[in-house]
Structure formats: C-alpha cells, structure tokens
Amino acid sequence: MDPDGKRWLRIPIQSPLLQSIVLTGSQMDPGHHKFEIRCVDLQDEYDPIPAVMEFEVVPFVEPAQRSGILVIDDDVDNASSSPEAVVNAKYENMLSDHTNVTMIKRSFGTTQADTYGDVRSRHLAFSDLMQYKTVIYHSDNPGERGNLDKEADGLALYLLNGGNLVVSHTQLLASVLTEVSKGGVRTTMLRHMGLPDQPRMLFVSNNFLTNPFFQYAQGAQGYPAVNLQYGDPASFNALVNLRQGLSAVSYFPSLGSGQAIYTFGCKPVDYSAFPPTQAQFDQYHGQIVGVKNNTHSGGKVFTFSFPLSYMRDADTKAMMNKVLSEIQ
C-alpha cells in the first residue's frame, strides 16, 4: 500500500499467476478503466512512475439491437485501377435503396483516414463493428492486396457474435486467405465464411493483360446475374474496355459449409476480342466466385472473389438488394 492509501497487487516472479492477470466481473464493467503496473526491485524499492494503459469497455450490443450498414473501403486510390470517387459512387449506388449507411476509409501506412491501428496493425475493433447489422468490406484494387488478413481478429469476433459480412475482393483474395489460414485461431473467420481451414484458392491472372476472360457472374439460388462493365457505359479501366473482359478474379475449387451463389462467366472461345482457348474456357467457366454461408451464431457471410466496383451498377444494386433482403 502506498502512503496515500493506493493498494497494489504484488505478483512475485515465482507466483502461480505466472505474471498474468485475468480481470472479471465488476473489474470490467462498461466504462473507463485504467490499468497500472510498476516494477519492484530486490530491495523492495518500487518505480514511482508506473506504466499506464487507459481503455474503454463498451456494453455488448445484441444482434437484434443492431442497425445500419458499415462499408469499409480498403482500396488504395489509383486513377486506372481503383479511382476513389468512382468506387465510392458505385458503392453508394449499390446501397441507394437502404438508409443508415456509414462509409469509412481504412487507413494505409502513415496516411491517416478514418481508422486507427494498434501495434499489430489491426484497425477494426469488435466494439465498433458490433454496432452494425451488416459490415461490407471491399478491396477492389487488383494492384493492392488490402488488409483483410490483418483484420481477421475483429471480424472473427463479430461473426462469432451474430454479425453479417459481405466481402468484395480480387485475384489477390487467394493469397490473403492463405495468409489467414496460417494464423491458427484466425481460421475461425474462414469457417464463418464457409471455406475450408486451408482454402487453396486459385486465380486467373496477376495482371490485366493476361487471360481477360471474366465477363459476368452467373447467379444461382435466385441471385441475379452480375455483368462486367465495359463498352457502353465504359469501365473506368481502359484495359477492361480494350479486352472486354477482366482477369483479376480468383475462384474457389472447393468449399466448406458454404453454398455457391455465383459462378465464373467466361468469354466464349469464338469471341472477337482476346478469346480463351477451349482448354481455358473449360478451366474457368463455371468456377465458384460467390459464396454464401449461414453461421452458427445466426449471421450470414457473402464472399465475392471478383471486384464489385468493376461490375455494372444496375446489376450490383440488384444483387446487393437480394443479399440485404436475406439479412435485414
């Protein structure tokens, strides 16, 4: 006890607590908390200036009490592959039939946007996500892998507690989910996505020049077809317009508990611009590019391995209305 009456819990090196403390009950009630720790030497002299961590505990929000849609933009702005204003407008259009929509930009590196990272580069906390009925995450820039693997912890907690998630990604989803699968407990997120613990996804190409064969996603189970945007109206990406197809797509050779709701729509072999061979058509056409999974906690997860912002506005809006009708 300090002279001023402050009481401390001493934990000797040989303590059975192994220098770890579990806070329970009223110690973790909602509100502001301060955790202090200081060292004591062998002469029983203590450090007069303790290390201090202050934090807030927020009340848990039950799934039935949540509302609204949170859109997390994890795209690196790029004039040709992911122009910020255009992509934002596309997601606004997708959700234009819905109210209470919040859009945030995940911060990158030293550039601060709407989120703040911890020492592990995690920017999304469950305490923030649990306010929302649905979270939509998109990383639609084929030149950047995004940070979905870094956010597996917060998203897994959200899904474990009744959350609903929509993911839009590119050919790089294959490497991102492979990284997640190496994280042990992080496979919780993969299972909630309806994928195997080791997804082993494949992709069409790492660049816009090779294998531009994807032209549409064919819907199943009542989901409408979603067509690639090119021609009239033109895509924001000049190579997509030139090749009349997209290569920045990954696909799922196998699923866990998930259901296939979209498959790869490939150019026919006699197409006039950059057609596939028969072997390439057979390899890609009909592969799974959209997965739906009902989680054990009562939520739903929709994963799209093609970038939604590259698709036609009317089609993605109809698709999102179908998705949200099953959630809301």
Buried (B, 14 or more C-beta within 10 A) or exposed (E): EEEEEEEEEEBEEEEEEEEEEEEEEEEEEEEEBEEEEEEEEEEEEBEEEEEEEEEEBEEEBEBEEBEBBBBBBBBBBBEEBBBBEEBBEBBEBBBEEBEEBEBBBBBBEEEEEEBEBEEEEBBBBBBBBBBBBBBBBBBBBBBBBBBBBBBBBBBBBBBBBBBBBBBBBBBBBBBBBBBBBEBEEBBBBBBBBBBBEEBEBBBBBBEBEEBBBBBBBBBBEEBBBBBBBBEEEEBBBEBBBBBBBBBBBBBBEEBBBBBBBBBBBBBEBEBEEBBBEEEBBEBBBBBBBBBBBBBEEEBBBBBBBBBBBBBBBEBBBBBBBBBBEEBE
